[in-house]
C-alpha cells in the first residue's frame, strides 16, 4: 500500500473524521498536546540545564534524573497520543508539511542523542554532584538536547501557521 493511500485511509476513519469535523474536539486535543509538550520540554530542559551546570546545582545529575524522568515519560506518552490523534485528522496534509517533517526528524535526533547519553556517556553519573564534576561529554549532550527541543517546539508552532487546521 502506498503511503498516501494509507494516510488517506487513516484520515477517513471515524475518529479522525470526528476530530476534524467537531467544532471543539480538535482544539481540546490540541490543548492537551501543547500541555504535554510543555511538560516534556520543561522537564527535559531541567535535566539538560543540570548537565550544563546552569540549574539544579544543589542536586546530583542522578538525583535530578530520578525526579524529572517520570514526568518526562508520562508527558511524552500523552504528547504522542494526542499528536497522533491530531495527525490522523488531516494526515495527508500533515505528512507533506515541511515543518511537520522537520519536527519528526528533530524528535528522532533527540531520541538518538538521549540514547547515546544513556548507552555510552552516563557511566559514573552518581559521582556528578557538582557542575564541575559533570564531564564535558555530558554537557555537550545536554546542550544538543536543549537545542533540539527548542527546534521541535518551533517547528510545532510553525505547523500551525502553515496548515489550516479545522475550526
N, C-alpha and C positions, 0 to 999 in steps of 0.2 A: 504494500500500500504506500503510495506516495505521501510525503509529509503534508502537503496541502490538503489532500483528501482526508487524512487523519485529523488535521486541525479543524477542518470544516465539520467532520462528524462530531468532534468534541464540542465545537461551538453550537451544534444543533441539538445537543442533549437537553433534556427538560430542565435540569438545574441551571445550565448555562443560559438558556433562554429566559428563565425566571429572573436570574441576576441581571441580565441585560434589559429586560422589559419592565421590571418592577421599579417604581419611582424611588423607593428608599433602600432596596436591598443592596445595590452596588455601593452607595455612599456609606452604609453601615459596615459592610465588609471592608471597604477601603479604610475606614476609621480604625478598625481593629488591626488592619495590616500596618498602618502607619504607627500605631501604638506599639505593636510587636517589634517593628523595625527600630523604633526609638529605644526600646529596651535592649535589643540585640546590640545596636551600635553603641549605646551608652555603656553597657556592661563590658563590651569588648574594649571600648576606649579606656575604661578604668584599668583593665589588665594591661593594655598597651602603654598607657601613661606610667604605670608602675614599672614595666620593663624599661621604659626610657628613663626612669628615675625622677620623674616630674611629680607624680602623685602617689598617695598611699605610702609615703616614705617610712611610716611607723610600722609597716607590716612587711613581712617577707613575701616574695613572689608566690610561694606555695600557699600561704595563708590567703592572699588576695585571690588567687585562682579558685581556691576552695569556696570562697564567699561568693564570687560572681558567676562561676561557670554554670551552676544550676539555673540561674536566671537566664543566662545566655541561651542555653539549650532549650529551655521551655519556650522562651520568646521566639527562638529560631523556628521551632516546630510550628508555632502559631503563625509566624510570618510565611512559612512555606505553604501551610494550609490555606490561609487567606489569599496569598498571592496566586496559588493555583486556581482558586475559585474566580478571582478577578480575571486571570488569564483566559480561563475557559469561556468567559462571557464574550470575548472578542478575539479568539485565538488566532485567526488568520491575520488580523491586523497587528496584534502584539508581536507575533513571531517574526514579522518582516520589519519591525520598527528598529531602527539603528540603536537608539538608546536602550531599548529592552535587550538587544543582543549584547551590547557592551556591558550592561548590568550583569547578565548571566556570566560573561567571561570574567568580570571582576570578582563575582562571587566564587567562581571556580578557582581563580588565583588566590583569593583569601583562604579558601579551603586548603589549597596546596601549601600556602605559607604556614597555616596552622599545623598541617601535617608534618612539614619539615621541622617545625619547632618541637612538636611532641615526640617525633621519632628520633631526631638526631641532636637537638640542641638543649633540651632541658635537663640533661644529666647534672646532678648537683644542685637542682633548683632549691632544695631545702636549705642550702647554705647562702642563698642570695637574700640576706636580711637587710641589706642597705643598697642604695643606688650604686655605691662604689663597688660593691661585690657582684653586681649584675654584669655578666660578660658582654662585651661588645656585640657578639653574635646575637644575643637575645635582644639587645637594644635595637639592632638593625631589623630583626623580625617584628618587633613592636612598632617601629616607625613605618615599615612597609605595610603592616596590617592597618594601622591608622589611616594611611593614605588610601589604601584600597577601599576601606569602608566609607570614607568621605566621598570617594568616586562613586560607590554604589548608591549612596544617598542622592548624590547629584543626578546621576542617570535616572534613578527612580522618579525624581521630581521632573526631569525633562520629558519623561514618557508622558506625563500628564499634560505637558504643554504641546506635545507633538501628535497626540491622538485625541480625537473627540470621543470622550467616554460617554456612556449612557447617562442620561439625567432623569 
